[in-house]
Amino acid sequence: MKCWFFLALLSLPGLANAGVSYQMTTQSYGRFGGDSSSSNYAVEGDKVRISAADGKTVYIFRDESIYVIDSVSQSGQVLRHATLAESARQLHESVTRLEAVASGAAPDRRATVEQAVAMAQEIELRQQRAVTRDYRMTERTENSEGRTCHVWEEWEQDAKRLELCVVPVPAVPGGADALTGMKSLSAYLHGSMFAVGVEFGPVSGWSGIEGLGGLPVIVREFQGGQPIHETRLTRFRVDEIKESQFEVPAGYQVQEGPVLK
């Protein structure tokens, strides 16, 4: 009887589950300003909570939705169905509707509508066009919090865009959970910025990163052969994370609508 009671308690909402917490710090270089920022991450399964260093703004990614919470105004916004796959589906539906309008447009409007259709079709084609990303392992290593990481380079169109320093997943406390969270983030609109500090646009860059066989703890973005941004993941620790951390606090006013573009 006591055993069943204990199992029932574990299933109650709000209780803690095992997960991982860590910090992400991003540094910009050169003409990009030299600015730096840091955020705190909490991951449990495919749910991710990201809070700014000052605690004023919180992002919650869960159930294909993105919540942006402002603790100062005690309000928030939610963008539902905010995945890359859903974005592609909605774009395709828009193109289909425009094509239908064009087919029935009056002669004096047909040219204008057909031009809009052509532009929408081009946008859809660009999003569907595969970006060739060539990941190359180098012989270089670096140090991150006392752990040795191996440097990979990512090349696009004969130009190096990224360096990713990767550690074995077991070498990091909660490493497997962190990797799951990063993969989950990469499925969202602009999710790669939250996952690894790099904007991959309307397509996911996760398949190549996942193939590196470890956890990227340092990510540098290059432009014209020079580093412009560096992202570091540090302070990993296994945590007992409450389900309430992935929920909007009681009493907060939440509006429906887009929060990311």
C-alpha positions in Angstrom: 0.0 0.0 0.0 2.8 2.4 0.9 4.5 1.6 -2.4 1.4 2.5 -4.4 0.9 5.7 -2.4 4.6 6.7 -3.2 4.1 6.1 -6.9 1.0 8.2 -6.9 2.8 11.0 -5.3 5.5 10.9 -8.1 2.8 11.4 -10.7 1.4 14.5 -9.1 2.1 17.8 -11.1 4.6 20.2 -9.6 6.9 17.6 -8.2 10.5 17.5 -9.1 11.9 15.4 -12.0 15.6 14.8 -12.8 17.0 17.1 -15.4 19.9 19.4 -16.0 20.7 23.1 -15.5 23.5 25.0 -17.1 24.5 28.5 -18.2 25.0 29.8 -21.7 27.2 32.9 -22.3 27.5 34.6 -25.7 30.2 37.1 -26.6 30.3 39.3 -29.7 33.5 40.5 -31.3 34.8 43.3 -33.5 32.3 45.5 -35.3 29.5 43.4 -33.7 30.1 45.4 -30.5 32.0 43.2 -28.0 28.7 42.7 -26.1 28.2 39.7 -23.9 25.1 38.2 -22.3 24.3 35.1 -20.3 21.2 33.0 -19.7 20.3 30.2 -17.3 18.9 26.9 -18.7 16.8 24.2 -17.1 16.0 21.1 -19.1 13.7 18.2 -18.3 12.9 15.9 -21.2 12.0 18.0 -24.2 10.9 20.9 -22.1 13.4 23.9 -21.8 13.2 27.0 -19.6 15.6 29.8 -20.3 15.9 32.8 -18.0 17.9 36.0 -18.6 20.6 36.7 -16.1 18.5 39.4 -14.4 15.6 37.1 -14.2 13.2 39.6 -15.8 12.5 37.6 -19.0 11.8 33.9 -19.2 11.4 31.7 -22.3 9.6 28.4 -22.0 9.7 25.9 -24.8 7.2 23.0 -24.5 4.4 21.2 -26.4 5.4 23.0 -29.7 4.7 26.4 -28.1 7.0 29.2 -27.0 6.1 31.2 -23.9 7.8 34.6 -23.2 7.2 35.7 -19.6 7.9 39.2 -18.2 8.3 39.0 -14.5 8.2 42.8 -14.1 4.8 43.3 -15.7 3.7 39.8 -14.6 2.5 39.1 -18.2 3.4 37.0 -21.1 2.8 36.0 -24.7 2.5 32.5 -26.2 3.3 31.5 -29.8 1.6 28.1 -30.4 2.6 25.6 -33.1 5.9 27.4 -33.2 8.0 24.7 -34.8 9.9 24.8 -38.1 7.7 22.0 -39.5 4.5 24.0 -38.7 6.0 27.1 -40.2 6.7 25.3 -43.4 3.2 23.8 -43.5 1.6 27.2 -43.0 3.8 28.7 -45.8 2.8 25.9 -48.2 -0.9 26.5 -47.4 -0.5 30.3 -48.1 1.1 29.5 -51.4 -1.7 27.1 -52.3 -4.3 29.8 -51.4 -2.6 32.4 -53.5 -2.4 30.0 -56.5 -6.2 29.5 -56.2 -6.8 33.2 -56.1 -4.6 33.8 -59.1 -6.4 31.1 -61.1 -9.7 33.0 -60.6 -8.5 36.5 -60.7 -10.0 39.1 -63.0 -7.8 39.9 -66.1 -6.9 43.4 -64.7 -5.7 41.9 -61.4 -4.2 38.6 -62.7 -0.7 40.0 -63.3 -0.4 41.5 -59.8 -1.7 38.3 -58.1 0.6 36.1 -60.2 3.6 38.2 -59.2 2.6 37.7 -55.5 2.3 33.9 -56.2 5.8 33.8 -57.8 7.3 35.6 -54.8 5.6 33.3 -52.3 6.8 30.2 -54.4 10.4 31.5 -54.4 10.3 31.9 -50.6 9.0 28.4 -50.2 11.7 27.0 -52.6 14.4 28.8 -50.7 13.2 27.3 -47.4 13.1 23.8 -48.9 16.5 24.1 -50.6 19.0 22.1 -48.6 22.0 23.9 -47.3 25.2 21.8 -47.7 27.0 21.8 -44.3 30.3 20.0 -44.2 31.5 19.1 -40.7 35.2 18.4 -40.5 37.0 17.1 -37.4 40.3 18.9 -36.7 43.2 17.8 -34.6 42.8 20.8 -32.3 41.5 20.6 -28.7 40.6 23.2 -26.2 39.7 23.3 -22.5 36.2 24.0 -21.1 35.9 23.9 -17.3 38.7 21.4 -17.0 37.4 19.2 -19.8 39.1 18.6 -23.1 36.9 19.3 -26.1 37.7 18.4 -29.7 37.2 21.1 -32.4 35.0 20.5 -35.4 34.6 23.0 -38.2 31.4 23.5 -40.2 31.8 24.8 -43.8 29.2 26.2 -46.1 29.9 27.1 -49.7 33.6 26.9 -49.3 33.7 29.2 -46.2 34.1 28.2 -42.6 31.0 29.4 -40.7 31.4 27.6 -37.3 33.8 26.0 -34.9 32.2 23.6 -32.4 34.3 22.2 -29.5 32.7 19.0 -28.5 33.0 16.9 -25.3 31.8 13.3 -24.8 28.3 13.4 -23.4 29.1 11.3 -20.3 31.9 13.8 -19.4 29.3 16.4 -18.5 26.8 16.2 -15.6 23.4 15.7 -17.2 25.0 15.8 -20.6 22.4 13.5 -22.2 19.6 15.7 -20.9 21.4 18.8 -22.2 21.7 17.2 -25.6 18.0 16.3 -25.7 17.1 19.8 -24.8 19.3 21.3 -27.5 17.7 19.0 -30.1 14.3 20.0 -28.9 15.1 23.7 -29.2 16.4 23.2 -32.7 13.0 22.1 -33.9 11.5 25.6 -33.0 11.4 28.8 -35.0 14.8 30.5 -34.3 15.4 27.7 -31.9 19.0 27.2 -33.0 19.8 30.6 -31.4 18.7 29.3 -28.1 20.3 25.9 -28.6 23.8 26.9 -29.8 23.7 30.7 -30.3 23.6 30.5 -34.1 20.8 31.4 -36.4 20.2 28.7 -39.0 17.1 30.4 -40.5 13.9 28.5 -41.4 15.7 25.1 -41.5 17.2 23.0 -38.7 21.0 22.6 -38.4 20.6 19.9 -35.8 21.3 16.8 -37.9 24.9 17.8 -38.5 25.5 18.8 -34.9 24.0 15.6 -33.6 26.3 13.7 -35.8 29.4 15.1 -34.0 29.0 12.4 -31.4 29.1 14.7 -28.3 27.9 17.9 -26.7 29.1 21.2 -28.2 30.2 23.4 -25.2 32.0 26.1 -27.3 30.5 27.4 -30.6 32.1 30.2 -32.6 30.5 31.8 -35.6 32.8 33.2 -38.4 32.3 35.7 -41.1 34.9 36.5 -43.7 37.3 34.2 -41.8 37.0 36.1 -38.6 35.0 35.1 -35.4 32.0 37.3 -34.8 30.3 35.4 -31.9 31.3 32.9 -29.3 28.9 30.8 -27.2 30.0 28.8 -24.2 28.0 26.3 -22.2 29.2 26.0 -18.6 28.2 25.2 -15.0 26.4 21.9 -15.8 24.7 20.2 -12.9 22.1 17.5 -12.5 19.1 19.1 -11.0 15.7 18.1 -9.6 13.5 20.4 -11.7 9.9 21.1 -10.8 7.2 20.9 -13.4 6.0 24.3 -12.3 9.2 25.8 -13.8 7.7 25.1 -17.2 4.4 26.7 -16.5 3.3 30.3 -16.5 3.0 31.6 -12.9 -0.5 31.8 -11.5 -2.1 35.2 -12.0 0.0 36.2 -15.0 -1.9 37.6 -18.0 -0.9 35.7 -21.2 -1.8 36.9 -24.6 -2.0 34.7 -27.7 0.1 35.8 -30.7 3.5 35.8 -32.4 6.5 36.7 -30.2 9.3 35.8 -32.6 9.6 36.7 -36.3 
